[in-house]
Amino acid sequence: MSALRATLLAAAFLLPLAAQAEPVPVPADKLAYVGDWQGKDMRIQMAKDGKIKYKRDRPGKNMDLSVDLQGFNGDNFDIGWGFVRSTFVVSKPPHREGDKWKMTVDGVELTRVD
């Protein structure tokens, strides 16, 4: 995720210059992505209105961001502000395992806790 961090850090300098886009609401066919997803050292909270809170803790690389959904590309989703974007790679989209919802994002298995 270092590319995401570099991209988002650059955004802090570019935001005054870039056009601010509104978040893209989650489309009806992707509503299973909405919720509070938690896994080992990662948390993604996605709201229907496209607001996303992302937290990831790694040794020496902690991230805690509030970003906007920019859209979906297949199972993956893009986040960012204005012209600055990054992609979360979803290798396993939301699915039921027993009584729990799970998905795998950027190699981390997440469970919906809400």
Secondary structure, DSSP 8 states (H G I E B T S, - for coil): -HHHHHHHHHHHHHTTTS---------GGGGGG-EEEEETTEEEEE-TTSEEEEEE--TT--EEEEEEEEEEETTEEEEEETTEEEEE-EEEEEEEETTEEEEEETTEEEEE--
